[in-house]
Structure formats: C-alpha cells, structure tokens
C-alpha cells in the first residue's frame, strides 16, 4: 500500500473522528464531510496514474475528471431523491396530510407509542424505502412528542425499524434493489427468509429501548387540537394531498420498473404533480390568509441543506476510497481471514457498512463473488441473502451508517456520540440476533 493511499485513508479516518466528536468540537458535520471530500480527491490527484492506468498527461487529467463526474452523478441521484422526498413529505405535513395518520397512532402511553411507531416504520419501509420512510415518520413523530429527550429515543427506533424493514424487501433499500436487479436474490426468496431475522433485529432493540420511556404523554391532545386551526384546505383536499404524496412515493419503484429511469426522476414527477395540485387548491384560498406561506415555493426554503451537503461529502469521500481499491482489498482480506465462512464475512461487512456507505460495499462483493449455479453462492443462496440482511440492518449500528440514520441525525439534531453511547450496542444486539435466527432457519427449518 502506497504512502498516498495511506494518506487518503488517514484523512478519511480523521474526518470521521471529527464527525463523531461533533458535540465536543461544535463544528458542523457537513463542513467536515465536505473537507473530507475535497482533501481525499486532492490527494488522489497528486499521483492519479497510480490508480488509473493506460492514460498520461492531459488524457489522464481528463480521465480523472470523468471519474469524479461519474461518482458525482451517482451521488447526485441520491441527493435529488432525498431533496424531492423531503419536499414532498414537507408539503403533505404542512398541509395537514399526516393528521389522520397521527390520529390513528394516538395513545397516552409512551411505550405503546414506541411500538406503534416502530411497526408502522418497519412495514412502511418495505413498501417505500428506508430513506423516505424515515422522513415521513419523523414528521409524524414531531406532532406526537414535544419533549426532545423522549423524541431522541423514538427517532432512534425509527432508524432501526426503517433499516430492518428495508432489508427484507426487494425495494426497501438501495442494496436490496441492487441485488434483486442483478438476479442474485428473488423477491419471494428474500421476503420468505429474511423477514423473520429483520423482525427480530427490530423487536430486540424495542424491548430494550422501551425501558428508557416511562409514564404518559402530556401535551398530545393540545397539539392535536391546535393543528387543525391553521389549515387552509378542506378535509377532502388534505386527503388528496396525502394520497398524491404518499401514494406517489409508493409509485416511484413502479415508475422505475416501467420506464427504467432512475428513482429520482419518479420523485421529481411526484413533486411536480403535488406542486401543481396545491397551486390549484390555493387559487381558491383567500390571499390574505397566513397559510399562503405554505406554498411549495416557500416550503423549499425549509429543506435542510446541511444534511444534503453532509450526504454529498460523505458519499464522495467514500467514492474516493472505492476508486483507490481500499474497499475491494478489505473484502478480499475478509474472505481469506474467515476461510470462506459466509456468516462471518457478511456479518463483518454489515458492521463495516455502519462506517462506510453500504452501496459500494455491496457492489464490491458482487464483483468479487460470482454467482454460482448451485450452493451458497447460487440465486437466493445463503451468502446473497445474508448480504442483503447485513448490509441493510448493519447500518443501524452507527447513526451515519445508513441514509435513514443520516437524515434523522440532521432532522432531529442527534449527535454521533449520543447515539453511539445509548443506541449502538442495542442495535448491534438486534443485528446479531437476526443473524443467529437466520442460521437457525437455514439449518433446521429450510
């Protein structure tokens, strides 16, 4: 390993450390992530020929620019998807679309609410995706729980439930979509055999986290009554907005399968339709009403750009590690160190996915381990199903280990240190319990 490669790794590790210590340094994690991105690629440019062969001089410079633009293009699809989903959820939320969803979850018990939120997130994540579901549930949560300390516990279970729910569905997580599209898992196979491990990876943390919540919610009724007083639209219009927004989000994977366009195109389609619909509704609203501030053009300013920029920095920094071959090297080392034990390899990959993005990790595994006609590496084999589970659920171990965690971190201002101290070990216990349950299922049942 060259000095340059080591330097890039050091920059990434140091940046990661500063992100973890955000509560102590008081430096926004987005700023650190952007610096990681810039420094990693600047070091890459010191000697790009050592990583990209077959080019020299200006051709090499042009090739590096193409590589960066390719990674930026891939990252941008995620960012536009995130911005579109956040805007759609904000529109539905601000115009009262989630009120009846919140009403169905109404309960005085803090623990009962924890279980209701967890299971709604779990199943909704399988239908939508863990990223969109997390945004939706945080918006609902804000209308149910006023106390921020309690809300941190609920937000943590949303992260765990979203990742667990996304792991057993072929459209619930980016990595399961990748594996499904490549043909190494089938929809029926992954649902049948990963559902129970995913459910266990949620229930174990639920049983532990509920001990942090005692008593009843005091402010719920007051918040519910005040919500309806500030709405501009009728009940029928609110339902139309809800079904256009949430129904549109559910339609996104269908749109992708029909058109073969990236998911962010479907998100922008839904956003455009929702935007046009609300504009038509507002034509009938009196201009002097305060609610005009809830028009989409005004709601766009509410999008948390620091979260978007944090995503940009982290994903581009990880793409540099991918480009210099670090992720592939780690995968090869794991395979050799574990003597090909699929439970060990995928288990460690899941833990690593809580540190770096699981997408390049899964992509690297798909390149390193070819599909076999029979055995554990065949379609719906142990390795591929475990990879789907571990890459998805393992992201809950650290708050920046998944898209859901990063978004919730930004929306609820959860610090890396708080999550690591209070939640990480709980998520790890659930993660390992799910792997054990999968072993039991494959060994004694199937």
Buried (B, 14 or more C-beta within 10 A) or exposed (E): EEEBBEBBBEBBEBBBEBBBBBEEEEEBBBBBBBBBBBBBBEBBEEEBEEBBEEBEEEEBEEBBEEBBEEBBEBBBBBBBBBBBBBBBBBBBBBBBBBBEBBEEBEBEBBBBBBBBBBBBBBBBBBBBBBBBBBBBBBBBBBBBBBEEEBBBBBBBBBBBBBBBBBBBBBBBBBBBBBBBEEEBBBEEBBBBBBBBBBBBBBBBBBEBBBEBBEEEBEEBEEBBEEBEEEBBBEEEBBBBBBEBBBEBBBBBBEBBEEEEEBBBBBBBBBBEBBBEBBEEBBEEBEEEEEBEEBBBEEBBEEBBEBBBBBBBBBBBBBBBBBBBBBBBBBBEEBBEEBEEEBBBBBBBBBBBBBBBBBBBBBBBBBEEBEBEEEEBBBBBBBBBBBBBBBBBBBBBBBBBBBBBBBBBBBBBEBBBBBBBEBBBEBBBBBBBBBBEBBBEBBEEEE
